[in-house]
């Protein structure tokens, strides 16, 4: 069996582009006992992959010549594993390829029914768990709080806002572009969305987050997906006792040298509590997330959006769009017709 | 009655020096009912005063021509207030002057006996409460933790380390100079003290705080009094789940434009919890601090050190020394013989 594979060709400086990847067929090994042959249905593209390419991500590194890592939804074509039947659909870390031979024990069943399996890569997968942990474990959301979240049209950001809204917060998104902001308000139900491409970010935040405490700002909780100047602008506007979850650093993933961060005075002045969030620490919340969130999605109380690229050969260009913030929703590559 | 007073003459750029202050006598108003005439025994000089001069501190601002603010130990010379007798020694916010007419209700009794009243300005006052709140409320010290604290020979830093040591932590100070480090280890009982003037700070921290988690650092708890590069170096070395209290910003108090801070990636990578600490929020701990810490000081279990300047006219030069980190211990001006 042969697999179509995307490998890293060279380590990019700046935004990775299709020229930094190669597309080739490779032979797969024969199935051993306990293994399965799978076809990849959906490939998840995620910002953390940029860190792997530059050797800076805690989850592993991808050097030139190596297959790109990635989480996938797969279907079992052939099984030499007890209890795993042909046709099973599950998630697995098959990477950027069309087929794979995997240890059956590494397959993770889809934890919900009645919804597209690709949601296991997005709002009901790692991005959803990230948001769920931030809202339920770190941000201590109380009714009436003003919560701000960056990258609000993405899978993490949109879930953070919707989950905080259910807890009674006033929810303000930050996103780039009128189409994204329209979706964030109209479909995801945010109270406001600041379009940083339409007007100065600080003006937008000031309008959407009226000051609550003289000398301080109007943000009670902030979930950061991007770092850089967006984080800086939010830190400048924290209210007394604000909680901040630092989660993503999109603005610096493509920088050769990480830039500095906000001055500590903002944290001191607001007596803020700033938490580093890594989703791996919160696996214990996954079952609860699926139990609570899947029904909300099925019932339409929570909206989700995918940005779908068709065909594995489109993965590098789709990844470039993700890195440039040009995606609209969770970036998924449909590798095989499901 | 006349009072010798130190007033701000001009707003300095950079480190305030004696030329930025004026020393003159001023007439005090006649005593009204409910008021007391006091002589100032001890004047506390503290880093926050720099922020008041530049109008950046939450506790108030001092413009040119105004009397410098400050906490003092005073003795009542004359009283028109019921229940307040001549000779009473108390703390009050009399500012940088020799005498003052104050509302008796603003006097705060010295909350301990058998120790010098000036400790009410230091280890048993605001700096002590700052340290007590950091260790007991924000840093979640557990036995075996490695705690690092900057400005370790100062009143806040030395108390942070000694209180954390009592809770079972391994305690590492950062201070500038062999004499300070010798006191921090020999008298305050720290396990180690990094002299950033003797060798590169990062080398010293690496030696004193062996890595506990591969890919991360050896610091479980960090109490920051200075900001700037010292904070940066500590953030680079946080262990998994580290707690950080941001409290002082000595490295930037004299900067016209606040510099940036550490990249948020350090907080994320360590899943750290970073808290802004302002002592005013923790008044509820003051009685407990006095109850617990005063006996430790009387019994010699906790060491303290004052850097004493004699005479109000020395206050500006002493403040300059404080701003340059040349003080050794809590900076106190003896205004009158007690």
Interface residues (C-beta under 8 A of the other chain):
Chain A: X58 X215 X224 X227 X231 X246 X247 X249 X252 X258 X259 X260 X261 X262 X263 X264 X265 X267 X268 X269 X270 X271 X272 X273 X274 X275 X276 X277 X278 X281
Chain B: X58 X215 X224 X227 X231 X246 X247 X249 X252 X258 X259 X260 X261 X262 X263 X264 X265 X267 X268 X269 X270 X271 X272 X273 X274 X275 X276 X277 X278 X281
